[in-house]
Amino acid sequence: MALKVFEGFQLEMVSELSLLSASSINTLRRHGMVTPVKQSGGYLYSFADVLTLRVIRQLRENDVPLKNIVKAHDYLSKLNTSKSLFNLEIAVRKDTGEVVAVGENLVNLSRHGQLQIREVCHIIPIGRTLERVRKNIVELDRRLTRKPKTSISLAALRKKYA
Protein backbone atom coordinates (compact mmCIF):
# COMPACT_ATOMS: atom_id res chain seq x y z
CA MET A 1 0.00 0.00 0.00
CA ALA A 2 1.42 3.41 -0.96
CA LEU A 3 1.56 6.00 1.79
CA LYS A 4 -0.15 9.33 1.37
CA VAL A 5 2.21 12.23 0.86
CA PHE A 6 1.92 14.52 3.83
CA GLU A 7 0.92 18.05 2.85
CA GLY A 8 -0.53 19.40 6.08
CA PHE A 9 -3.04 18.86 8.85
CA GLN A 10 -6.77 19.09 8.32
CA LEU A 11 -8.89 21.11 10.76
CA GLU A 12 -10.01 18.08 12.78
CA MET A 13 -6.39 17.04 13.43
CA VAL A 14 -5.32 20.61 14.15
CA SER A 15 -8.11 20.91 16.69
CA GLU A 16 -6.96 17.75 18.44
CA LEU A 17 -3.27 18.70 18.38
CA SER A 18 -3.72 22.33 19.40
CA LEU A 19 -6.43 21.62 22.01
CA LEU A 20 -8.56 24.39 20.48
CA SER A 21 -12.03 24.13 19.00
CA ALA A 22 -12.53 24.34 15.25
CA SER A 23 -14.38 27.64 15.66
CA SER A 24 -11.47 29.10 17.68
CA ILE A 25 -9.00 27.98 15.01
CA ASN A 26 -11.13 29.56 12.29
CA THR A 27 -11.30 32.81 14.27
CA LEU A 28 -7.51 32.83 14.66
CA ARG A 29 -7.13 32.10 10.95
CA ARG A 30 -9.32 35.10 10.12
CA HIS A 31 -7.11 37.24 12.44
CA GLY A 32 -4.10 36.10 10.40
CA MET A 33 -2.51 34.23 13.31
CA VAL A 34 -2.09 31.09 11.16
CA THR A 35 -1.85 30.83 7.39
CA PRO A 36 -3.13 27.47 6.19
CA VAL A 37 -3.20 26.52 2.52
CA LYS A 38 -6.68 26.60 0.97
CA GLN A 39 -7.64 23.25 -0.60
CA SER A 40 -10.86 22.07 -2.21
CA GLY A 41 -11.77 20.17 0.97
CA GLY A 42 -10.92 23.02 3.36
CA TYR A 43 -7.61 24.23 4.75
CA LEU A 44 -4.35 22.39 5.36
CA TYR A 45 -2.35 23.65 8.36
CA SER A 46 1.42 23.37 8.73
CA PHE A 47 3.30 22.08 11.75
CA ALA A 48 4.25 25.71 12.51
CA ASP A 49 0.54 26.61 12.48
CA VAL A 50 -0.17 23.82 14.99
CA LEU A 51 2.65 25.03 17.26
CA THR A 52 1.44 28.62 17.03
CA LEU A 53 -2.09 27.56 17.96
CA ARG A 54 -0.83 25.51 20.90
CA VAL A 55 1.16 28.51 22.20
CA ILE A 56 -1.90 30.74 21.79
CA ARG A 57 -3.84 28.26 23.91
CA GLN A 58 -1.14 28.41 26.61
CA LEU A 59 -1.21 32.20 26.56
CA ARG A 60 -5.01 32.25 26.82
CA GLU A 61 -4.80 29.80 29.76
CA ASN A 62 -2.55 32.41 31.42
CA ASP A 63 -5.24 35.09 30.95
CA VAL A 64 -3.54 36.90 28.06
CA PRO A 65 -6.21 38.77 26.09
CA LEU A 66 -6.43 37.82 22.40
CA LYS A 67 -5.75 41.45 21.39
CA ASN A 68 -2.34 41.27 23.13
CA ILE A 69 -1.52 37.98 21.40
CA VAL A 70 -2.49 39.46 18.02
CA LYS A 71 -0.31 42.54 18.71
CA ALA A 72 2.67 40.34 19.62
CA HIS A 73 2.17 38.21 16.49
CA ASP A 74 1.87 41.32 14.29
CA TYR A 75 5.03 42.83 15.82
CA LEU A 76 7.03 39.65 15.15
CA SER A 77 5.65 39.48 11.58
CA LYS A 78 6.83 43.04 10.86
CA LEU A 79 10.38 42.23 12.01
CA ASN A 80 10.94 40.03 8.93
CA THR A 81 12.64 37.39 11.05
CA SER A 82 12.16 33.68 11.61
CA LYS A 83 11.04 34.39 15.17
CA SER A 84 7.45 33.52 15.99
CA LEU A 85 5.40 32.88 19.10
CA PHE A 86 6.40 29.22 19.23
CA ASN A 87 10.18 29.55 18.89
CA LEU A 88 10.80 32.23 21.50
CA GLU A 89 10.92 31.93 25.26
CA ILE A 90 7.85 33.87 26.32
CA ALA A 91 6.73 35.56 29.49
CA VAL A 92 3.48 37.28 30.41
CA ARG A 93 3.24 40.56 32.30
CA LYS A 94 1.21 39.70 35.39
CA ASP A 95 -0.33 43.15 35.66
CA THR A 96 -1.37 43.76 32.03
CA GLY A 97 -1.42 40.34 30.33
CA GLU A 98 1.02 41.49 27.65
CA VAL A 99 3.31 39.06 25.82
CA VAL A 100 7.03 39.48 26.51
CA ALA A 101 10.01 37.78 24.81
CA VAL A 102 12.67 36.57 27.24
CA GLY A 103 16.32 36.98 26.31
CA GLU A 104 19.21 39.12 27.49
CA ASN A 105 16.54 41.79 27.88
CA LEU A 106 12.79 41.36 28.22
CA VAL A 107 11.04 42.81 25.18
CA ASN A 108 7.33 43.54 25.28
CA LEU A 109 5.98 42.15 22.01
CA SER A 110 2.51 43.57 22.68
CA ARG A 111 4.03 47.08 22.87
CA HIS A 112 6.30 47.06 19.80
CA GLY A 113 9.50 46.05 21.55
CA GLN A 114 9.58 48.17 24.71
CA LEU A 115 11.92 46.83 27.38
CA GLN A 116 10.35 45.29 30.50
CA ILE A 117 11.31 44.75 34.13
CA ARG A 118 11.74 41.04 34.96
CA GLU A 119 9.86 41.26 38.29
CA VAL A 120 6.52 42.01 36.60
CA CYS A 121 6.67 38.94 34.38
CA HIS A 122 5.57 35.33 34.71
CA ILE A 123 7.68 33.01 32.54
CA ILE A 124 5.73 30.45 30.48
CA PRO A 125 7.74 27.37 29.43
CA ILE A 126 6.94 27.43 25.72
CA GLY A 127 9.87 25.16 24.84
CA ARG A 128 7.95 22.15 26.11
CA THR A 129 5.17 22.85 23.61
CA LEU A 130 7.18 21.55 20.66
CA GLU A 131 7.88 18.24 22.37
CA ARG A 132 4.26 17.85 23.51
CA VAL A 133 2.93 18.44 20.00
CA ARG A 134 5.43 15.96 18.53
CA LYS A 135 4.28 13.34 21.07
CA ASN A 136 0.65 14.08 20.18
CA ILE A 137 1.44 13.58 16.50
CA VAL A 138 3.06 10.22 17.25
CA GLU A 139 -0.03 9.15 19.24
CA LEU A 140 -2.34 10.41 16.49
CA ASP A 141 -0.29 8.56 13.87
CA ARG A 142 -0.59 5.33 15.85
CA ARG A 143 -4.37 5.70 16.03
CA LEU A 144 -4.78 6.65 12.37
CA THR A 145 -2.47 3.90 11.14
CA ARG A 146 -5.22 1.45 12.08
CA LYS A 147 -7.39 3.18 9.44
CA PRO A 148 -5.37 2.68 6.21
CA LYS A 149 -6.98 5.36 4.04
CA THR A 150 -6.39 8.15 6.57
CA SER A 151 -2.91 7.26 7.79
CA ILE A 152 -0.13 9.81 7.99
CA SER A 153 3.38 8.50 7.65
CA LEU A 154 5.31 9.24 10.82
CA ALA A 155 8.51 8.91 8.80
CA ALA A 156 7.24 11.65 6.47
CA LEU A 157 6.47 13.88 9.46
CA ARG A 158 9.90 13.32 10.95
CA LYS A 159 11.60 13.98 7.61
CA LYS A 160 9.69 17.19 7.01
CA TYR A 161 9.75 18.62 10.56
CA ALA A 162 12.78 17.11 12.28
Phi and psi restraints in degrees (value plus and minus 20) as a CYANA .aco file:
   2 ALA   PHI     -96.5   -56.5
   2 ALA   PSI     119.5   159.5
   3 LEU   PHI    -102.6   -62.6
   3 LEU   PSI     127.0   167.0
   4 LYS   PHI     -88.8   -48.8
   4 LYS   PSI     122.4   162.4
   5 VAL   PHI     -97.3   -57.3
   5 VAL   PSI     109.4   149.4
   6 PHE   PHI     -98.4   -58.4
   6 PHE   PSI     103.8   143.8
   7 GLU   PHI    -134.7   -94.7
   7 GLU   PSI     -45.2    -5.2
   8 GLY   PHI     146.1   186.1
   8 GLY   PSI     159.8   199.8
   9 PHE   PHI    -121.5   -81.5
   9 PHE   PSI     115.4   155.4
  10 GLN   PHI     -99.4   -59.4
  10 GLN   PSI     143.5   183.5
  11 LEU   PHI     -73.4   -33.4
  11 LEU   PSI     -62.7   -22.7
  12 GLU   PHI     -79.6   -39.6
  12 GLU   PSI     -63.6   -23.6
  13 MET   PHI     -88.7   -48.7
  13 MET   PSI     -60.6   -20.6
  14 VAL   PHI     -81.2   -41.2
  14 VAL   PSI     -61.6   -21.6
  15 SER   PHI     -80.5   -40.5
  15 SER   PSI     -64.7   -24.7
  16 GLU   PHI     -86.7   -46.7
  16 GLU   PSI     -62.2   -22.2
  17 LEU   PHI     -94.4   -54.4
  17 LEU   PSI     -54.3   -14.3
  18 SER   PHI    -109.8   -69.8
  18 SER   PSI     -33.6     6.4
  19 LEU   PHI      44.8    84.8
  19 LEU   PSI       8.5    48.5
  20 LEU   PHI    -137.6   -97.6
  20 LEU   PSI     133.7   173.7
  21 SER   PHI     -93.9   -53.9
  21 SER   PSI     139.1   179.1
  22 ALA   PHI     -79.8   -39.8
  22 ALA   PSI     -58.7   -18.7
  23 SER   PHI     -87.5   -47.5
  23 SER   PSI     -56.2   -16.2
  24 SER   PHI     -85.5   -45.5
  24 SER   PSI     -62.0   -22.0
  25 ILE   PHI     -82.9   -42.9
  25 ILE   PSI     -63.2   -23.2
  26 ASN   PHI     -83.8   -43.8
  26 ASN   PSI     -57.7   -17.7
  27 THR   PHI     -82.9   -42.9
  27 THR   PSI     -65.7   -25.7
  28 LEU   PHI     -85.9   -45.9
  28 LEU   PSI     -54.2   -14.2
  29 ARG   PHI     -83.0   -43.0
  29 ARG   PSI     -64.5   -24.5
  30 ARG   PHI     -84.1   -44.1
  30 ARG   PSI     -49.8    -9.8
  31 HIS   PHI     -98.5   -58.5
  31 HIS   PSI     -25.3    14.7
  32 GLY   PHI      61.5   101.5
  32 GLY   PSI      -5.3    34.7
  33 MET   PHI     -93.9   -53.9
  33 MET   PSI     -48.5    -8.5
  34 VAL   PHI    -151.9  -111.9
  34 VAL   PSI     133.5   173.5
  35 THR   PHI    -150.0  -110.0
  35 THR   PSI      54.3    94.3
  36 PRO   PHI     -90.3   -50.3
  36 PRO   PSI     143.2   183.2
  37 VAL   PHI    -110.3   -70.3
  37 VAL   PSI     109.3   149.3
  38 LYS   PHI     -95.2   -55.2
  38 LYS   PSI     107.4   147.4
  39 GLN   PHI    -144.2  -104.2
  39 GLN   PSI     148.7   188.7
  40 SER   PHI     -81.4   -41.4
  40 SER   PSI     -52.5   -12.5
  41 GLY   PHI    -113.2   -73.2
  41 GLY   PSI     -11.3    28.7
  42 GLY   PHI     111.9   151.9
  42 GLY   PSI    -165.1  -125.1
  43 TYR   PHI    -131.5   -91.5
  43 TYR   PSI     129.1   169.1
  44 LEU   PHI    -133.7   -93.7
  44 LEU   PSI     105.1   145.1
  45 TYR   PHI    -120.2   -80.2
  45 TYR   PSI     123.3   163.3
  46 SER   PHI    -103.7   -63.7
  46 SER   PSI     149.4   189.4
  47 PHE   PHI     -81.2   -41.2
  47 PHE   PSI     -59.6   -19.6
  48 ALA   PHI     -81.6   -41.6
  48 ALA   PSI     -58.5   -18.5
  49 ASP   PHI     -81.9   -41.9
  49 ASP   PSI     -63.7   -23.7
  50 VAL   PHI     -81.9   -41.9
  50 VAL   PSI     -64.2   -24.2
  51 LEU   PHI     -83.1   -43.1
  51 LEU   PSI     -63.3   -23.3
  52 THR   PHI     -79.7   -39.7
  52 THR   PSI     -64.9   -24.9
  53 LEU   PHI     -83.5   -43.5
  53 LEU   PSI     -59.1   -19.1
  54 ARG   PHI     -85.6   -45.6
  54 ARG   PSI     -59.7   -19.7
  55 VAL   PHI     -86.0   -46.0
  55 VAL   PSI     -61.1   -21.1
  56 ILE   PHI     -79.2   -39.2
  56 ILE   PSI     -61.9   -21.9
  57 ARG   PHI     -80.1   -40.1
  57 ARG   PSI     -64.3   -24.3
  58 GLN   PHI     -81.6   -41.6
  58 GLN   PSI     -61.7   -21.7
  59 LEU   PHI     -84.6   -44.6
  59 LEU   PSI     -62.7   -22.7
  60 ARG   PHI     -83.8   -43.8
  60 ARG   PSI     -57.0   -17.0
  61 GLU   PHI     -84.3   -44.3
  61 GLU   PSI     -42.9    -2.9
  62 ASN   PHI    -118.1   -78.1
  62 ASN   PSI       4.1    44.1
  63 ASP   PHI      43.2    83.2
  63 ASP   PSI       8.6    48.6
  64 VAL   PHI    -103.8   -63.8
  64 VAL   PSI     102.3   142.3
  65 PRO   PHI     -82.8   -42.8
  65 PRO   PSI     125.6   165.6
  66 LEU   PHI     -76.0   -36.0
  66 LEU   PSI     -57.8   -17.8
  67 LYS   PHI     -80.8   -40.8
  67 LYS   PSI     -54.8   -14.8
  68 ASN   PHI     -92.3   -52.3
  68 ASN   PSI     -54.7   -14.7
  69 ILE   PHI     -87.5   -47.5
  69 ILE   PSI     -63.1   -23.1
  70 VAL   PHI     -82.1   -42.1
  70 VAL   PSI     -62.9   -22.9
  71 LYS   PHI     -81.4   -41.4
  71 LYS   PSI     -63.5   -23.5
  72 ALA   PHI     -83.3   -43.3
  72 ALA   PSI     -64.9   -24.9
  73 HIS   PHI     -80.8   -40.8
  73 HIS   PSI     -65.6   -25.6
  74 ASP   PHI     -83.0   -43.0
  74 ASP   PSI     -61.1   -21.1
  75 TYR   PHI     -81.9   -41.9
  75 TYR   PSI     -66.5   -26.5
  76 LEU   PHI     -83.6   -43.6
  76 LEU   PSI     -57.5   -17.5
  77 SER   PHI     -83.6   -43.6
  77 SER   PSI     -57.0   -17.0
  78 LYS   PHI     -93.4   -53.4
  78 LYS   PSI     -38.6     1.4
  79 LEU   PHI     -94.2   -54.2
  79 LEU   PSI     -31.6     8.4
  80 ASN   PHI      31.8    71.8
  80 ASN   PSI      32.1    72.1
  81 THR   PHI    -149.5  -109.5
  81 THR   PSI     149.4   189.4
  82 SER   PHI    -102.4   -62.4
  82 SER   PSI     -20.9    19.1
  83 LYS   PHI     -92.0   -52.0
  83 LYS   PSI     118.0   158.0
  84 SER   PHI    -165.3  -125.3
  84 SER   PSI     157.4   197.4
  85 LEU   PHI     -78.1   -38.1
  85 LEU   PSI     -50.4   -10.4
  86 PHE   PHI    -109.6   -69.6
  86 PHE   PSI     -33.3     6.7
  87 ASN   PHI    -134.5   -94.5
  87 ASN   PSI       4.1    44.1
  88 LEU   PHI    -139.5   -99.5
  88 LEU   PSI     133.4   173.4
  89 GLU   PHI    -101.3   -61.3
  89 GLU   PSI     107.3   147.3
  90 ILE   PHI    -138.1   -98.1
  90 ILE   PSI     126.1   166.1
  91 ALA   PHI    -146.5  -106.5
  91 ALA   PSI     145.7   185.7
  92 VAL   PHI    -145.1  -105.1
  92 VAL   PSI     112.2   152.2
  93 ARG   PHI     -89.3   -49.3
  93 ARG   PSI     102.7   142.7
  94 LYS   PHI     -83.1   -43.1
  94 LYS   PSI     -56.4   -16.4
  95 ASP   PHI    -101.2   -61.2
  95 ASP   PSI     -49.8    -9.8
  96 THR   PHI    -139.2   -99.2
  96 THR   PSI     -32.7     7.3
  97 GLY   PHI      51.6    91.6
  97 GLY   PSI       6.9    46.9
  98 GLU   PHI    -110.2   -70.2
  98 GLU   PSI     132.1   172.1
  99 VAL   PHI    -109.1   -69.1
  99 VAL   PSI     110.4   150.4
 100 VAL   PHI    -147.0  -107.0
 100 VAL   PSI     114.5   154.5
 101 ALA   PHI    -108.1   -68.1
 101 ALA   PSI     114.1   154.1
 102 VAL   PHI    -118.5   -78.5
 102 VAL   PSI     112.1   152.1
 103 GLY   PHI    -183.3  -143.3
 103 GLY   PSI    -167.2  -127.2
 104 GLU   PHI     -78.7   -38.7
 104 GLU   PSI     -59.2   -19.2
 105 ASN   PHI    -140.1  -100.1
 105 ASN   PSI     137.5   177.5
 106 LEU   PHI    -111.3   -71.3
 106 LEU   PSI     106.8   146.8
 107 VAL   PHI    -137.4   -97.4
 107 VAL   PSI     103.5   143.5
 108 ASN   PHI     -98.9   -58.9
 108 ASN   PSI      87.0   127.0
 109 LEU   PHI     -93.2   -53.2
 109 LEU   PSI     -45.5    -5.5
 110 SER   PHI     -98.1   -58.1
 110 SER   PSI     -32.4     7.6
 111 ARG   PHI    -143.8  -103.8
 111 ARG   PSI      21.4    61.4
 112 HIS   PHI      34.2    74.2
 112 HIS   PSI      19.5    59.5
 113 GLY   PHI      71.5   111.5
 113 GLY   PSI      -8.5    31.5
 114 GLN   PHI     -82.6   -42.6
 114 GLN   PSI     125.0   165.0
 115 LEU   PHI     -93.4   -53.4
 115 LEU   PSI     131.6   171.6
 116 GLN   PHI    -146.1  -106.1
 116 GLN   PSI     140.1   180.1
 117 ILE   PHI    -112.2   -72.2
 117 ILE   PSI     109.5   149.5
 118 ARG   PHI     -76.7   -36.7
 118 ARG   PSI     -56.3   -16.3
 119 GLU   PHI     -83.4   -43.4
 119 GLU   PSI     -42.6    -2.6
 120 VAL   PHI    -111.4   -71.4
 120 VAL   PSI     -15.0    25.0
 121 CYS   PHI    -131.8   -91.8
 121 CYS   PSI     129.2   169.2
 122 HIS   PHI    -134.2   -94.2
 122 HIS   PSI      97.1   137.1
 123 ILE   PHI     -96.6   -56.6
 123 ILE   PSI     113.0   153.0
 124 ILE   PHI    -129.3   -89.3
 124 ILE   PSI     104.7   144.7
 125 PRO   PHI     -96.4   -56.4
 125 PRO   PSI      60.0   100.0
 126 ILE   PHI     -89.2   -49.2
 126 ILE   PSI     -50.1   -10.1
 127 GLY   PHI     -73.6   -33.6
 127 GLY   PSI     -52.1   -12.1
 128 ARG   PHI     -90.0   -50.0
 128 ARG   PSI     -40.4    -0.4
 129 THR   PHI     -80.2   -40.2
 129 THR   PSI     -64.6   -24.6
 130 LEU   PHI     -78.3   -38.3
 130 LEU   PSI     -66.8   -26.8
 131 GLU   PHI     -86.5   -46.5
 131 GLU   PSI     -59.6   -19.6
 132 ARG   PHI     -82.2   -42.2
 132 ARG   PSI     -63.8   -23.8
 133 VAL   PHI     -86.0   -46.0
 133 VAL   PSI     -61.6   -21.6
 134 ARG   PHI     -79.8   -39.8
 134 ARG   PSI     -62.2   -22.2
 135 LYS   PHI     -83.8   -43.8
 135 LYS   PSI     -60.6   -20.6
 136 ASN   PHI     -83.0   -43.0
 136 ASN   PSI     -57.0   -17.0
 137 ILE   PHI     -86.0   -46.0
 137 ILE   PSI     -61.8   -21.8
 138 VAL   PHI     -80.8   -40.8
 138 VAL   PSI     -65.5   -25.5
 139 GLU   PHI     -83.2   -43.2
 139 GLU   PSI     -62.6   -22.6
 140 LEU   PHI     -84.3   -44.3
 140 LEU   PSI     -60.9   -20.9
 141 ASP   PHI     -81.6   -41.6
 141 ASP   PSI     -61.2   -21.2
 142 ARG   PHI     -82.1   -42.1
 142 ARG   PSI     -61.5   -21.5
 143 ARG   PHI     -88.2   -48.2
 143 ARG   PSI     -63.6   -23.6
 144 LEU   PHI     -93.5   -53.5
 144 LEU   PSI     -45.2    -5.2
 145 THR   PHI     -81.2   -41.2
 145 THR   PSI     -46.9    -6.9
 146 ARG   PHI     -90.9   -50.9
 146 ARG   PSI     -35.2     4.8
 147 LYS   PHI    -132.7   -92.7
 147 LYS   PSI      73.5   113.5
 148 PRO   PHI     -71.8   -31.8
 148 PRO   PSI     -59.0   -19.0
 149 LYS   PHI     -95.8   -55.8
 149 LYS   PSI     -34.6     5.4
 150 THR   PHI    -134.1   -94.1
 150 THR   PSI      -7.6    32.4
 151 SER   PHI     -93.8   -53.8
 151 SER   PSI     128.2   168.2
 152 ILE   PHI    -134.0   -94.0
 152 ILE   PSI     110.3   150.3
 153 SER   PHI     -93.1   -53.1
 153 SER   PSI      98.7   138.7
 154 LEU   PHI     -82.4   -42.4
 154 LEU   PSI     -57.1   -17.1
 155 ALA   PHI     -80.7   -40.7
 155 ALA   PSI     -59.1   -19.1
 156 ALA   PHI     -85.9   -45.9
 156 ALA   PSI     -59.5   -19.5
 157 LEU   PHI     -82.8   -42.8
 157 LEU   PSI     -67.2   -27.2
 158 ARG   PHI     -81.7   -41.7
 158 ARG   PSI     -62.5   -22.5
 159 LYS   PHI     -82.8   -42.8
 159 LYS   PSI     -62.1   -22.1
 160 LYS   PHI     -97.2   -57.2
 160 LYS   PSI     -55.9   -15.9
 161 TYR   PHI    -136.5   -96.5
 161 TYR   PSI     -13.6    26.4
